[in-house]
């Protein structure tokens, strides 16, 4: 019974609601799950635990997609980014461990707002694409994922601007985010930020997240509402403002 004690609190009930919201958002809109979960979990628990949960729960479900995306991965694009992320993610995780939680929560909110505005405006990277730019993208995305658990927007902005098929773009993003997620969870675990209670919460939240992901995808296939993206972005703006200013 002591093992299940972390699941019998009001905070965990709120975490379940966030997992459902994040999973449904990702399944329905194709983005935004981590942007919802990370800053609000950081408020419910602690920034380090929020980052661990928001990275681990999707990892426990996303691996099933690897066989279908593997043939479409462009290693020349992904390789430099992941190499840089492997170097800087532990550095970002160290700043997360020693940083001021209040400052970290506000940075999370600012990143959410930046990501939402960039999607609203349709911003993409239009500069050169080579090993150096891939390495720089890895530094930014890996560092931000290590520090505030929100490297996804920067990975997406970089890969979505490539002259590649949507299958290749999706494959590059999925693989990169899975590995960058591992690169932040491992240092935090070594640093002592992941206890048994955190592991229990992550495993328990996988079911509601996965179910909501499935439901969101089904809902999207059945709807013809062209305003769904705007509704999703409006929700993210509200999350960003809450994390930044409250």
C-alpha positions as CSV (number, residue, x, y, z in Angstrom):
1,X,0.0,0.0,0.0
2,X,2.9,2.4,0.7
3,X,3.9,2.0,-3.0
4,X,0.5,3.3,-4.1
5,X,0.5,6.2,-1.6
6,X,1.6,8.8,-4.2
7,X,-1.5,8.0,-6.2
8,X,-4.0,8.7,-3.4
9,X,-3.5,12.5,-3.2
10,X,-5.4,15.4,-4.7
11,X,-2.2,16.4,-6.5
12,X,-2.1,13.1,-8.4
13,X,-5.8,13.6,-9.3
14,X,-4.8,16.9,-10.9
15,X,-1.9,15.2,-12.6
16,X,-4.3,12.7,-14.1
17,X,-6.4,15.5,-15.5
18,X,-3.2,17.1,-17.0
19,X,-2.2,13.8,-18.6
20,X,-5.6,13.4,-20.1
21,X,-5.5,17.0,-21.4
22,X,-2.0,16.6,-22.7
23,X,-2.6,13.3,-24.4
24,X,-5.9,14.5,-26.0
25,X,-4.3,17.7,-27.2
26,X,-1.4,15.8,-28.8
27,X,-3.8,13.2,-30.4
28,X,-6.2,15.8,-31.6
29,X,-4.0,18.7,-32.7
30,X,-0.7,16.9,-33.3
31,X,1.2,19.2,-30.9
32,X,1.0,20.8,-27.5
33,X,0.9,17.8,-25.1
34,X,4.1,18.6,-23.4
35,X,3.4,22.3,-23.5
36,X,0.3,21.7,-21.4
37,X,1.8,19.1,-19.0
38,X,5.2,20.5,-18.2
39,X,4.5,23.9,-16.7
40,X,1.4,22.9,-14.9
41,X,3.0,19.7,-13.4
42,X,5.8,22.0,-12.3
43,X,3.2,24.0,-10.3
44,X,1.5,20.9,-8.8
45,X,4.8,19.1,-7.8
46,X,8.2,20.6,-8.4
47,X,9.9,21.8,-11.7
48,X,12.3,18.8,-11.7
49,X,9.4,16.3,-11.2
50,X,7.3,18.1,-13.8
51,X,10.0,17.8,-16.4
52,X,10.6,14.1,-15.6
53,X,6.9,13.2,-15.8
54,X,6.2,15.2,-18.9
55,X,9.2,13.6,-20.7
56,X,8.8,10.0,-19.4
57,X,5.0,9.4,-19.9
58,X,5.1,10.2,-23.7
59,X,8.3,8.0,-23.9
60,X,6.4,5.0,-22.5
61,X,3.8,5.3,-25.3
62,X,5.7,6.8,-28.3
63,X,8.1,3.9,-28.7
64,X,5.3,2.0,-30.4
65,X,5.5,4.3,-33.4
66,X,9.2,3.7,-34.0
67,X,8.9,0.8,-36.4
68,X,6.6,2.8,-38.7
69,X,8.8,5.9,-38.8
70,X,12.3,4.3,-38.9
71,X,12.4,4.1,-42.7
72,X,11.7,7.8,-43.0
73,X,14.4,9.2,-40.6
74,X,16.9,11.4,-42.3
75,X,20.0,10.7,-40.3
76,X,22.0,13.6,-41.9
77,X,19.5,16.0,-40.4
78,X,19.0,14.2,-37.1
79,X,22.6,13.2,-36.3
80,X,24.2,16.6,-35.7
81,X,21.2,17.8,-33.6
82,X,21.2,14.7,-31.4
83,X,25.0,14.9,-31.0
84,X,24.8,18.5,-29.7
85,X,21.8,17.7,-27.5
86,X,23.7,14.8,-25.9
87,X,26.3,17.4,-24.8
88,X,24.1,20.2,-23.6
89,X,21.1,18.4,-22.2
90,X,22.9,17.3,-19.0
91,X,24.1,20.9,-18.6
92,X,20.5,22.1,-18.8
93,X,19.4,19.4,-16.4
94,X,22.1,20.7,-13.9
95,X,20.6,24.2,-14.1
96,X,17.2,22.7,-13.5
97,X,18.4,20.9,-10.4
98,X,20.1,24.0,-8.8
99,X,17.9,26.8,-10.2
100,X,15.2,28.8,-8.5
101,X,11.9,27.0,-9.0
102,X,10.0,30.2,-9.4
103,X,12.3,31.4,-12.2
104,X,12.1,28.0,-13.9
105,X,8.3,28.0,-13.9
106,X,8.3,31.5,-15.4
107,X,10.8,30.5,-18.1
108,X,8.5,27.5,-18.9
109,X,5.6,29.9,-19.4
110,X,7.6,32.1,-21.7
111,X,8.7,29.2,-23.8
112,X,5.0,28.0,-24.1
113,X,4.0,31.5,-25.2
114,X,6.9,31.7,-27.7
115,X,5.9,28.3,-29.1
116,X,2.3,29.3,-29.4
117,X,2.9,32.6,-31.1
118,X,5.4,31.0,-33.5
119,X,2.7,28.4,-34.5
120,X,0.0,31.2,-34.8
121,X,2.3,33.2,-37.1
122,X,3.6,30.2,-39.0
123,X,7.2,30.9,-38.3
124,X,9.8,28.6,-39.7
125,X,13.6,28.5,-40.0
126,X,14.5,29.8,-43.5
127,X,18.3,29.9,-43.2
128,X,20.9,27.4,-44.4
129,X,20.8,23.8,-43.4
130,X,24.0,22.0,-42.8
131,X,25.8,20.2,-40.0
132,X,26.6,23.4,-38.2
133,X,22.9,24.6,-38.2
134,X,21.8,21.1,-37.0
135,X,24.4,21.3,-34.2
136,X,23.1,24.7,-33.2
137,X,19.5,23.5,-33.2
138,X,20.6,20.7,-31.0
139,X,22.2,23.1,-28.6
140,X,19.1,25.1,-28.2
141,X,16.6,22.3,-28.1
142,X,18.7,20.1,-25.9
143,X,19.5,22.9,-23.5
144,X,15.9,24.0,-23.2
145,X,14.7,20.5,-22.8
146,X,17.2,19.9,-20.0
147,X,16.5,23.2,-18.3
148,X,12.7,23.4,-18.6
149,X,11.6,20.2,-20.4
150,X,10.4,22.1,-23.4
151,X,12.7,21.4,-26.3
152,X,9.9,20.3,-28.6
153,X,9.0,23.7,-30.1
154,X,12.6,24.3,-31.2
155,X,13.0,20.8,-32.7
156,X,9.7,21.2,-34.6
157,X,10.6,24.6,-35.9
158,X,13.8,23.3,-37.3
159,X,12.6,20.1,-38.9
160,X,9.3,21.5,-40.2
161,X,11.2,24.0,-42.3
162,X,13.2,21.3,-44.1
163,X,12.5,20.5,-47.7
164,X,11.3,17.0,-46.9
165,X,8.1,15.0,-47.0
166,X,5.7,15.2,-44.0
167,X,6.6,11.6,-43.2
168,X,10.3,12.5,-43.0
169,X,9.6,15.6,-40.9
170,X,7.4,13.6,-38.5
171,X,9.9,10.8,-38.2
172,X,12.8,13.3,-37.5
173,X,10.7,15.1,-34.8
174,X,9.5,11.9,-33.2
175,X,12.9,10.3,-33.0
176,X,14.6,13.5,-31.8
177,X,12.1,14.2,-29.1
178,X,12.3,10.6,-27.8
179,X,16.1,10.6,-27.5
180,X,16.2,14.2,-26.2
181,X,13.7,13.1,-23.6
182,X,15.9,10.3,-22.5
183,X,18.9,12.7,-22.4
184,X,17.2,14.8,-19.8
185,X,15.6,12.0,-17.7
186,X,18.9,10.1,-17.3
187,X,20.9,13.1,-15.8
188,X,18.0,14.0,-13.5
189,X,17.9,10.4,-12.3
190,X,21.6,10.4,-11.7
191,X,21.3,13.7,-9.9
192,X,18.8,12.2,-7.5
193,X,15.7,14.0,-8.8
194,X,13.8,10.7,-9.6
195,X,12.6,8.8,-6.6
196,X,10.3,5.8,-6.3
197,X,7.2,8.1,-6.0
198,X,8.1,9.7,-9.3
199,X,8.4,6.3,-11.0
200,X,5.1,5.2,-9.7
201,X,3.4,8.4,-10.9
202,X,4.9,8.1,-14.4
203,X,3.8,4.5,-14.8
204,X,0.3,5.3,-13.5
205,X,-0.1,8.3,-15.8
206,X,0.8,6.3,-18.9
207,X,-2.7,4.7,-19.1
208,X,-4.8,7.9,-19.0
209,X,-2.3,9.7,-21.3
210,X,-2.4,6.8,-23.8
211,X,-6.2,6.6,-23.7
212,X,-6.6,10.3,-24.2
213,X,-4.1,10.2,-27.1
214,X,-6.2,7.6,-28.8
215,X,-9.4,9.5,-28.1
216,X,-7.9,12.7,-29.4
217,X,-6.8,11.1,-32.7
218,X,-10.3,9.5,-33.1
219,X,-12.0,12.8,-32.5
220,X,-9.8,14.6,-35.0
221,X,-10.6,12.0,-37.7
222,X,-14.3,12.6,-37.1
223,X,-14.4,16.4,-37.0
224,X,-14.3,18.9,-39.9
225,X,-14.1,21.9,-37.6
226,X,-11.4,24.1,-39.1
227,X,-11.1,26.1,-35.9
228,X,-9.7,23.2,-33.8
229,X,-6.1,24.5,-34.2
230,X,-7.1,28.0,-33.0
231,X,-8.9,26.5,-30.0
232,X,-5.8,24.4,-29.2
233,X,-3.5,27.4,-29.5
234,X,-5.8,29.5,-27.3
235,X,-5.6,26.9,-24.6
236,X,-1.8,26.9,-24.8
237,X,-1.7,30.7,-24.6
238,X,-3.8,30.4,-21.3
239,X,-1.3,27.9,-20.0
240,X,1.7,30.1,-20.9
241,X,0.2,33.1,-19.2
242,X,-0.7,31.1,-16.1
243,X,2.8,29.8,-15.8
244,X,4.5,33.1,-16.5
245,X,2.5,35.5,-14.4
246,X,0.7,33.5,-11.6
